[in-house]
Amino acid sequence: MEAVDTALSNGDTGDEAGTIDANGEPTLGQVLLAVEELWPESLAEDWDEVGLVVGRPDVPVTKVLFAVDPTLDVIDEAIEWGAELLITHHPLLLKGVNSVAATSAKGLAVHRLIEAGTGLLTVHTNGDSAVGGVSDVLADAMGLDNVTPLATAANGLPEEGIGRVGDLPELMTLGDFAARVFGMLPAVAGGVRVAGDKDGLVRRVAVCGGAGDSLFDAVRANHADVYVTADMRHHPASEAREGAVNGRPYLIDVSHFASEWLWLPVAAEALGNVLMDQGFDVEIRVSSTNSDPWDFILTPGGD
């Protein structure tokens, strides 16, 4: 997972409205407006916490780092690079807190960000639901056609929502399709787990980046042959297999981190394009830190 740079430059250093400074650098507030254009907060699930976590809207932004998780290693990477803004998919503070003292990992993260002058912005389920979001990127990487949301967003357009379902251009065996999924994801310790007949044929594919085993009803309603998601728990997966019709839907369980990492380069490019269209000069990079929590795995017959 190498860093992906989206270095942007535009010779226009100002406009009639005076919204661009002499260096073409946006403020954090102006970056937030661009982010809202791409991934509206109204698309976030009710339980989610998205938006600005740390930062002053009037601070100029020259460098933006995208990452999956706001871990201390990722924060250090952003600070060392000199980023004024870190955009992560996962929230740092999803649940209410009574203290951000540096005696806890999350408190220390807040202190490091503030002391370095680096803002933190969360784009979570709004980044999942939006057009071009996490599951759209996965569906595109799998080569799916006729893609629609698995669960339509309550406050969005018909093409916005959690998860995606679509069709492969031609039939594939489950084994070959699983190999395609494995090959397109960044390498992590957990690999890819598959439930189903390796030689079974699949064409209709449901996918949800991140944890998606709460969507089995939608998967079945959309007559998917196979469902690709992360963090499948024992009981939902077992019940899905017990209730399978002709063995379907087959299941492919991938790394949570890996399933969402693919979105980062696409998101970085999208934000870069919006800012460039507005005449801003910003360097955007994707984090090279692997924040998957697992280091190695033992399997039967393995070393």
Solvent accessible surface area in square Angstrom, and as a share of the most:
residue,aa,sasa,rsa
1,M,73,0.32
2,E,146,0.65
3,A,45,0.35
4,V,51,0.29
5,D,81,0.42
6,T,23,0.13
7,A,77,0.59
8,L,18,0.09
9,S,89,0.57
10,N,54,0.27
11,G,77,0.74
12,D,77,0.40
13,T,71,0.41
14,G,31,0.30
15,D,65,0.34
16,E,188,0.84
17,A,82,0.63
18,G,59,0.57
19,T,68,0.40
20,I,16,0.08
21,D,61,0.31
22,A,87,0.67
23,N,98,0.50
24,G,2,0.02
25,E,39,0.17
26,P,0,0.00
27,T,43,0.25
28,L,3,0.02
29,G,20,0.19
30,Q,40,0.18
31,V,0,0.00
32,L,43,0.21
33,L,128,0.64
34,A,0,0.00
35,V,8,0.05
36,E,73,0.33
37,E,114,0.51
38,L,42,0.21
39,W,6,0.02
40,P,36,0.23
41,E,87,0.39
42,S,66,0.42
43,L,8,0.04
44,A,21,0.16
45,E,61,0.28
46,D,147,0.76
47,W,147,0.52
48,D,13,0.07
49,E,95,0.43
50,V,33,0.19
51,G,5,0.05
52,L,64,0.32
53,V,50,0.29
54,V,15,0.09
55,G,35,0.34
56,R,175,0.64
57,P,76,0.48
58,D,107,0.55
59,V,48,0.28
60,P,67,0.42
61,V,0,0.00
62,T,42,0.25
63,K,54,0.23
64,V,0,0.00
65,L,0,0.00
66,F,1,0.00
67,A,2,0.01
68,V,3,0.02
69,D,25,0.13
70,P,13,0.08
71,T,52,0.30
72,L,50,0.25
73,D,97,0.50
74,V,1,0.01
75,I,0,0.00
76,D,46,0.24
77,E,34,0.15
78,A,0,0.00
79,I,54,0.27
80,E,147,0.66
81,W,35,0.12
82,G,39,0.37
83,A,4,0.03
84,E,41,0.18
85,L,0,0.00
86,L,0,0.00
87,I,0,0.00
88,T,0,0.00
89,H,0,0.00
90,H,32,0.14
91,P,21,0.13
92,L,8,0.04
93,L,44,0.22
94,L,72,0.36
95,K,168,0.71
96,G,83,0.80
97,V,76,0.44
98,N,164,0.84
99,S,73,0.47
100,V,62,0.36
101,A,48,0.37
102,A,48,0.37
103,T,134,0.78
104,S,58,0.38
105,A,68,0.52
106,K,101,0.43
107,G,1,0.01
108,L,54,0.27
109,A,2,0.01
110,V,11,0.06
111,H,66,0.29
112,R,73,0.26
113,L,0,0.00
114,I,108,0.55
115,E,135,0.61
116,A,49,0.38
117,G,49,0.47
118,T,4,0.02
119,G,3,0.03
120,L,0,0.00
121,L,5,0.03
122,T,1,0.01
123,V,1,0.00
124,H,20,0.09
125,T,6,0.04
126,N,2,0.01
127,G,0,0.00
128,D,15,0.08
129,S,0,0.00
130,A,2,0.01
131,V,87,0.50
132,G,31,0.30
133,G,0,0.00
134,V,1,0.00
135,S,2,0.01
136,D,30,0.16
137,V,19,0.11
138,L,5,0.02
139,A,1,0.01
140,D,113,0.59
141,A,47,0.36
142,M,1,0.00
143,G,32,0.31
144,L,15,0.08
145,D,68,0.35
146,N,118,0.60
147,V,51,0.29
148,T,69,0.40
149,P,17,0.11
150,L,9,0.05
151,A,35,0.27
152,T,89,0.51
153,A,15,0.11
154,A,105,0.82
155,N,105,0.54
156,G,31,0.30
157,L,100,0.50
158,P,106,0.67
159,E,85,0.38
160,E,18,0.08
161,G,0,0.00
162,I,28,0.14
163,G,0,0.00
164,R,3,0.01
165,V,0,0.00
166,G,0,0.00
167,D,32,0.17
168,L,2,0.01
169,P,79,0.50
170,E,120,0.54
171,L,100,0.50
172,M,30,0.14
173,T,39,0.23
174,L,0,0.00
175,G,16,0.15
176,D,84,0.44
177,F,0,0.00
178,A,10,0.08
179,A,63,0.49
180,R,96,0.35
181,V,1,0.00
182,F,125,0.52
183,G,62,0.59
184,M,38,0.17
185,L,21,0.10
186,P,18,0.11
187,A,93,0.72
188,V,28,0.16
189,A,27,0.21
190,G,32,0.31
191,G,23,0.22
192,V,39,0.22
193,R,144,0.53
194,V,70,0.40
195,A,32,0.25
196,G,35,0.34
197,D,81,0.42
198,K,149,0.63
199,D,108,0.56
200,G,9,0.08
201,L,88,0.44
202,V,0,0.00
203,R,104,0.38
204,R,66,0.24
205,V,0,0.00
206,A,0,0.00
207,V,0,0.00
208,C,7,0.04
209,G,6,0.06
210,G,2,0.02
211,A,63,0.49
212,G,1,0.01
213,D,11,0.06
214,S,93,0.60
215,L,30,0.15
216,F,13,0.05
217,D,106,0.55
218,A,21,0.17
219,V,0,0.00
220,R,99,0.36
221,A,72,0.56
222,N,36,0.19
223,H,146,0.65
224,A,6,0.05
225,D,28,0.15
226,V,0,0.00
227,Y,0,0.00
228,V,3,0.02
229,T,1,0.00
230,A,0,0.00
231,D,70,0.36
232,M,15,0.07
233,R,142,0.52
234,H,138,0.62
235,H,128,0.57
236,P,26,0.16
237,A,21,0.16
238,S,45,0.29
239,E,120,0.54
240,A,1,0.01
241,R,73,0.27
242,E,151,0.68
243,G,44,0.43
244,A,26,0.20
245,V,111,0.64
246,N,130,0.67
247,G,27,0.26
248,R,65,0.24
249,P,6,0.04
250,Y,9,0.03
251,L,5,0.03
252,I,0,0.00
253,D,16,0.09
254,V,10,0.06
255,S,15,0.10
256,H,47,0.21
257,F,8,0.03
258,A,1,0.01
259,S,1,0.01
260,E,4,0.02
261,W,27,0.09
262,L,31,0.15
263,W,2,0.01
264,L,1,0.01
265,P,34,0.21
266,V,65,0.37
267,A,1,0.01
268,A,0,0.00
269,E,99,0.44
270,A,29,0.22
271,L,0,0.00
272,G,0,0.00
273,N,64,0.33
274,V,19,0.11
275,L,0,0.00
276,M,67,0.30
277,D,122,0.63
278,Q,73,0.32
279,G,8,0.07
280,F,7,0.03
281,D,51,0.26
282,V,1,0.01
283,E,51,0.23
284,I,0,0.00
285,R,60,0.22
286,V,0,0.00
287,S,2,0.01
288,S,56,0.36
289,T,34,0.20
290,N,70,0.36
291,S,19,0.12
292,D,17,0.09
293,P,105,0.66
294,W,179,0.63
295,D,128,0.66
296,F,156,0.65
297,I,95,0.48
298,L,133,0.66
299,T,73,0.43
300,P,139,0.87
301,G,91,0.88
302,G,44,0.42
303,D,176,0.91
